Amino acid sequence: MAVSKKKTKAEKEKKAKMLNELVGKRMMLSTLLNGNVIGNLHQNTNFGENDFGEDIKMDIKAIEEVMETVSNQVKNGDLSQLEEMLVCQSYSLQHMFMTMASKACSTTDADHIELLSKLALKAQNQCRSTIATLAEMKNPKRATFIKQLNQANQMQVNNDGSKNLKKNIKPANELLEKTHGERLDTRETQETIGANQVLETVGEINRG
């Protein structure tokens, strides 16, 4: 008979760390988390007995496998399972609406009527939303791309009330030397010369 080798403290710590990491990674799996949620919801559900007289218990692992299969189908573009789910949920919501509406009609207490009516309308609205989602999945809306046309038209803005606007008008008849550095001829004044001395002063013009 083979004798198992006793593990050292370092080996035990390494294995413990590995198991902790494995549990941490599994707890991040959506299939495992939702499988546990479903299992907890049906903890007290009676599924009958098997041939041995034992209570039938829900297999969480089987639930995980089903959800993983459906997830892979969705990734590949097959939404048939989700469509079936929405159809069945719409029937359940319809029955919830009918149940609450019937109870509201069979009672005379005002508070009960108000509460049951609100629950009935919530179930009806959720049923409508589920059907609308299913219709969107079957007939998705096409994306519409609209090109924007930018046309700039002339626009006049009157800011009569603003006192901080500066006048920036330069009429053509204003002198160029009004503003420093805007001389037309930048040369200095030349001295007069003695050429063309025969020219005389122009006579006066008789004006009316």
Secondary structure, DSSP 8 states (H G I E B T S, - for coil): --------HHHHHHHHHHHHHHHHHHTT-HHHHHHHHHHHHTTT----B-TTS-B----HHHHHHHHHHHHHHHHTT--HHHHHHHHHHHHHHHHHHHHHHHHHHT---HHHHHHHHHHHHHHHHHHHHHHHHHHHHHS--------------------TT-SS-------TTS-GGGSTT--S--S------S--TT----------
